[in-house]
Amino acid sequence: MACVHDPLPFGSLCTDDANECTLDVCQPGPDGPACNHSPLTYGSACDDRSPCTQYDACNGVGACIGSAPVLDCRSAGKANLAIKNAGDDGGDLVAYSWRRGAATDESELGDPTTTTNYTLCVFDGSGRLQMSASVPAGGQCGDAACWKRKAKGYAYKDDLKPSAGIRKVRLRPGEAERFAGSVRGNGANLTVPVLPLTPPLLVQVINDDTGVCFKSDFDSPSRNTAKILQASTP
């Protein structure tokens, strides 16, 4: 008696590579039948797993690309953005801050100490998502809670093993022209986009629980090279 490994017919489903934008089927190969992961056609439906995007589609070469940002975000009067792609992942950085934002009550921030996640989103001029970094609710960062309630709003800090590379978040609710906030991340866990980016840029911070989001538009970055992007609103 012996174990016989009969090849499946060409076109049979085979080992899933966990990529929604490939078709995993048996096909002829130089050494006999093999499991081939063929890219799905351009525009095939997929899910990029990011709350930043409303429409996701395969790009024809095996990747799921998200686009169509949330439309009803609240704008900030003043904002700054910096992204650094250092080559060495440990030197990568993102910093986004805004002030003079639209009126936002503290209840609209949800409760990040228990249930509300936040996500930073960066879109290029074509509306494609170039960066997505989420900060989960709750959590323990060393001897302290990652999220803390402040006299006004919430603050997040994780200098140990930051989720998606985000180390600090600050949300300060207030009346019109008073709402402010910031998101900052760096290090090897941070996935920054390939620079330069095509403007105009759209940066959003999305509340995954209540759906409330905040945004800034950057039409003309002051620096936009292969290593660093800097932009501010007028």
N, C-alpha and C positions, 0 to 999 in steps of 0.2 A: 504494500500500500504506500502511496506517496501523495503529497499535496500538489495538486496541479493548479497553476495560476492561469486560467484562460483569459485572454484579452477581451474586454468588452467591445461591442460594436462601435465603430466610429460615430461620434455624435452623442454617445452616452454621457450623462452627467457624471462628474468626478469631484475630487476634493475641492471644497469651497475655499477660496483664498481670502474670504471675508471682505472682498471689494465689490460693492454694489455695481460698479461700472465695468465689470468683466463677466463673460460667460465662460463657465468652467466645464469644458467638454473634452472627451477623448478624441484625439486626432492623430493622424499618421506622423511619425517622427523618424529621424535618421536611425534610431536604434529600436524602432517598433512603435506601437501605440504609446502615447503619453498624454498626461492631463495638460491641456493647453488653456490658458486664461486669456481669451480674446477680448479686446475692448469692445464695449457696446457702442452703438452708433451715437453720433453727436445728438444731444438733446434728450437722450433716454432719461427717465425719471430716476432720482436717487435722493439721498438724504445726507447732507454734510454734517448733521448732528450739531448745528449751531443755531441758537435762537436769533442770531443776527439777520438771517436771510428768510425771505418769503418764497423764493423760487430756487430750486436746486436742479442741476442737470449734468449729465456726463459730458465731458469735453471731447469724446471720441478717441482719446488715447489712454483711457483707464482711470481718469480722475473725476471726482465729483466736485463741481464748481458751484458755489452759492452766489446768488445775486439778489437784486430787488430788496433793498433795505426797508425797514419799517418806516412808514411815512408820517405818522402823527407824533413825532418827537418834539419835545420842547427845546427851543433854541436858547443859547447863552449869548449874552451881549459881548463878552470878552472870553477868549480862550487861547491856550498855547498847546502845541504838540511837538514832541521830539521823539524820533525813532532812530536808533543806532544799530546798524548791522556791522558788527566788528570783525566778522570772519571767525574769530575765536568766540564760541557761543557764550563763554563766561562774561564777555564784555558787551553783550547785546542789552538794549535798553528801550523802554517805552515810557513816556511821561505825558499825561494829558491832564490839563486842569482847566476849569471854567469858573466864571463868576458872572454876576449880573444876570442870572438865569430867570426863567419864567417862574411865577409863583408855584410853590410845591409844598404841600402840607406834609408833616412828618408821617401821617398815616399812609400816604401814597408811596412811601419808601418800603412798605412791608416791614418785615422783621428779619433782617439778615442774621440775627443771633440764633434764629431757630429754623426758619423755612425759606427765606428769600435769597435766591442766587442772583449775582450780578455778572454781566458779560460786557467786556470792552470789544467794540467792533470798529474796524477801519476798512473803508471802501475807497477804491480808486475812481477815476473819472468815468470809467465805463460802467460803474455800478457793481463791479465784482468785489466780493469780499476778499481782502488781502490779509486780514489778521483778525483772529478771534481768541480771546483769553477770558476764561470764566473763573469766578471766585465763588466757591460753594458757601452755603449758609452754615452757621454754627462752626464746629470744629475746635480742636484744642491745639494751640501753637506753643509748645514747650509747657511752661507752668501756668500759662494764661489762656483765656479764651481768645480765639482769633478775632471775632467780632465783639465790639463793646458798644453799649449805648452811651452816648454823651449827653451833655446838657442840651445840645441841639444836634440831632441826627445820630449817625453811627460812624465808627472808625474800624478799619480792618488793618491788622499788622501781622505779618508772618516772615520772620527773618531766618527761619530754619529750613523748611522744605515747601516753599510757596507753591500753591496750586497754579499751574500754567505760567509760573514765573512772576505772578503778581504779588508784590510784597506789601503795598499800602493802598488803602482806599479811604477817602473821607467824603462824607455826604452831609451837607449842612442845609436843611430845609429853610424856607423863608418866603416872605412875600415877593411880589414882582421886583426884579432887580436885586434881590437879596440872596437867592439860592446859589450855592457854590459847591464845588466838589473837585476831587482829583483822584487819579488812578496812576500808580507807578509800579513798574516791574523791571526786573533785570535778571541776568544769570542764564545758566544752561537750560533751565526748564521753560524759558520764554521763547516762543516761536515768532520771530519777527519776519516781515515780508522781505522779498528781494527788492532792493532799492536800485535806482530811483522809482518813485511811483508817479503815475500819470495824473495830474490834477484835472479838475478840482477834487479835493479829498473830502470825505464825509466821515466823521468820527462820532460814534454813538456809545452811550452806556445804557444797557437795557436791564430793566428789572424783570427777571424771568417769572416772577410770581404775579405781580399786578399788571404787567405789561407797560407800565409807565417808563418812558425812556427820555434821554436828554442828548442833545446833539450840538455839533459845531461844524460849520463849513469852512474849509480852507482853500481859497481860490488860487493863491499864488504863494507857495512855500518860499521862504527866504533862502533856504538851502535844500537841495534835492539831488544828492550825489549817490554813488554806489555804497557809501558808508553811513551817511547821516542825512536825516530829513528834519528840518525845523520849519515851523509855521506858526502864525498867530493871526487872529482876527483883528480887523482895524480898531 
